[in-house]
């Protein structure tokens, strides 16, 4: 197997280590996959197929996601907005990303070309804090919000095809955060 990870120092780099599947130990010295001089690079995430990974980069002072392919080539997912958190859809042919400084905005990209594969989608929240989770097929976004005003936590499912919200938990207190969905999409 293989492990990708970020090393933090003056700038951040992404490294890869080969892992023995029997002992789960790193077999050799990890190698740097993305060079520091290109800018900060972090949040690597393997595609479900295991043949490529996506990461967030500040290369050349431009915020973007990059898909690193097995042959060493890269696909730039470049947008004027700050797409910072990658999530793979389905078998890894699409990449959903989210994150802008002031709102929850998501977009799905073609992982091979970097081109948008649908419109940008904004999910509202009442101020305070929020966290997102995604279904494996990227058809549902699970949003956890905390309202500073009424001190209430809400978790809801946002259907990306209908743009409709369905409440799942309306008073989870302050601690109901980070909704995550099982790989088969059956459990949150």
C-alpha positions in Angstrom: 0.0 0.0 0.0 0.9 3.6 0.0 0.5 6.5 2.4 0.5 10.2 1.5 0.9 12.8 4.2 1.8 16.4 4.8 5.1 17.5 6.6 4.9 20.9 8.2 8.0 23.1 8.3 8.7 26.6 6.8 6.3 25.5 4.0 4.3 22.4 3.7 5.1 19.4 1.4 3.4 16.2 0.5 5.3 12.9 1.0 4.6 9.4 0.1 5.6 6.2 1.9 5.3 2.6 0.8 3.7 0.5 3.4 4.1 -3.3 3.8 0.5 -4.7 3.7 1.4 -7.5 6.1 3.2 -5.6 8.8 1.8 -2.1 8.1 5.2 -0.6 8.5 6.8 1.9 6.2 9.3 0.0 3.9 11.6 2.9 2.9 12.3 6.5 3.5 9.3 8.6 2.5 9.8 10.5 -0.7 8.6 14.1 -1.3 6.0 14.2 -4.1 5.4 17.9 -4.3 8.3 20.4 -4.0 8.2 23.2 -1.4 9.4 25.8 -3.9 6.0 25.4 -5.6 4.2 26.8 -2.5 2.4 25.3 0.4 0.7 21.9 -0.4 -1.5 19.9 1.9 -4.6 17.9 2.6 -3.8 14.9 0.3 -6.7 12.5 -0.3 -6.5 9.3 -2.2 -9.0 8.6 -5.0 -11.2 5.5 -4.3 -9.4 3.7 -7.1 -6.0 4.3 -5.3 -4.3 5.5 -8.5 -4.3 9.2 -7.9 -4.8 11.8 -5.1 -6.0 15.3 -4.8 -4.5 18.0 -2.6 -4.8 21.7 -1.9 -2.0 24.0 -3.1 -1.1 27.6 -2.9 1.3 27.2 -5.8 2.4 30.5 -7.4 0.2 32.3 -4.8 -3.0 30.9 -6.3 -5.3 28.7 -4.2 -6.4 25.6 -6.1 -6.8 21.9 -6.0 -4.5 19.6 -7.9 -5.0 16.0 -8.9 -1.7 14.0 -9.0 -1.8 11.1 -11.4 0.3 7.9 -11.3 2.4 9.0 -14.2 3.4 12.1 -12.3 1.3 14.4 -14.4 -1.1 16.8 -12.6 -4.5 18.2 -13.3 -5.1 21.7 -12.1 -8.5 22.4 -10.7 -8.3 26.2 -11.0 -11.1 28.5 -10.0 -11.2 32.1 -8.9 -12.7 30.9 -5.6 -10.8 29.2 -2.9 -11.5 25.5 -3.2 -9.7 24.0 -0.2 -11.2 20.6 0.9 -11.3 17.8 -1.6 -13.8 14.8 -1.5 -13.8 12.1 -4.2 -17.1 11.1 -5.8 -18.0 7.6 -6.9 -15.0 5.7 -8.3 -12.8 8.8 -8.5 -13.8 10.3 -11.8 -15.2 13.4 -10.1 -13.9 15.5 -7.3 -16.1 17.6 -5.0 -14.5 20.5 -3.3 -15.7 23.0 -0.8 -14.5 25.9 1.1 -14.6 29.7 0.7 -13.7 32.1 3.4 -17.2 33.5 4.0 -19.7 30.8 2.9 -20.3 27.1 2.3 -19.8 26.7 -1.4 -19.3 23.4 -3.2 -18.5 22.4 -6.7 -17.9 19.2 -8.5 -15.0 18.9 -11.0 -14.0 16.3 -13.6 -10.9 14.8 -12.0 -9.3 14.1 -15.4 -9.7 17.6 -16.9 -10.2 19.9 -13.9 -13.2 21.4 -15.6 -16.4 22.1 -13.6 -18.9 19.3 -13.9 -21.9 21.3 -12.7 -22.8 24.6 -11.2 -21.4 25.9 -8.0 -23.7 25.3 -5.1 -24.1 27.5 -2.0 -25.4 26.0 1.2 -26.6 28.5 3.8 -26.0 28.5 7.5 -27.1 30.9 10.2 -23.8 32.2 11.4 -21.6 30.6 14.0 -19.8 27.4 12.9 -20.4 24.6 10.3 -19.0 21.3 9.2 -19.7 19.3 6.1 -19.9 15.6 5.2 -20.7 14.0 1.8 -22.3 10.9 0.5 -20.0 8.7 -1.6 -21.8 9.6 -4.8 -21.7 13.3 -3.9 -25.5 13.6 -4.4 -26.0 14.6 -0.7 -24.2 17.1 1.5 -24.6 16.7 5.2 -24.3 20.0 7.0 -23.8 20.6 10.7 -24.4 24.2 11.8 -24.3 25.9 15.1 -26.2 29.1 15.7 -24.5 31.5 18.0 -27.9 33.3 18.6 -30.0 30.4 19.9 -27.1 28.1 20.9 -28.6 25.3 18.8 -26.9 22.6 16.6 -28.7 21.5 13.5 -27.7 18.6 11.1 -29.4 18.4 7.8 -29.1 16.7 4.4 -28.8 18.9 1.3 -29.9 17.1 -1.9 -27.6 18.5 -4.7 -30.0 17.5 -7.5 -33.1 19.2 -6.0 -31.4 21.9 -3.9 -33.7 20.9 -1.0 -32.8 20.5 2.7 -34.1 17.8 5.0 -33.6 18.1 8.8 -32.0 15.1 10.4 -31.3 16.5 13.9 -32.7 19.8 15.0 -31.4 20.2 18.5 -28.2 18.3 18.9 -26.7 20.7 21.4 -23.2 22.1 21.0 -21.5 18.8 20.5 -23.1 17.3 17.3 -20.5 18.1 14.8 -18.7 16.7 11.7 -21.3 14.5 10.0 -19.7 11.6 8.2 -21.3 9.0 5.9 -20.3 5.4 5.6 -18.7 4.2 2.4 -21.9 2.4 1.3 -23.9 5.6 2.0 -26.3 3.9 4.5 -25.1 5.4 7.7 -24.3 8.9 9.1 
